[in-house]
Amino acid sequence: MQQKQFDTAMQDVDKAYGNPAKLLADDDLSRPQKLKLLQQWDYDLGLLLVAAEENMTGPGSSSTAERLRSVREAIQILGVDGNPEGDGAASNGKVAGVVIPTEETKEPKSKTTH
């Protein structure tokens, strides 16, 4: 995907794709791009949930939790496990407390016990 199109999609992933299945089916996206878009979507939906908890709901707020579940399932389909009860995505490259691999790190580092 062209960088300009990717940047536009990052601004409103929900508007660009509508649902995670469409994003996953987009063959123009690389795996890291899909993960980055899903990370942003996870973060945006997390903010909407916080707003709903503070009685600052908007249109479609009743389905936010279900959409968040769908986004996190899509992240797992791409091979990134996360804690769905975690704090959500953050700007530090994490989704549900798990680091999103970049192109340089295709495989997650294995944990060794000492």
Buried (B, 14 or more C-beta within 10 A) or exposed (E): BEEEEBEEBBEEBBEBBEBBEEBBEBEEBEEBBBBBBBBBBBBBBBEBBEBBEEEEEEEEEEEBEEBBEBBBBBBBEBEBEBEBEBEBBBEEBBBBBBBBBEEEEEEEEEEEEE
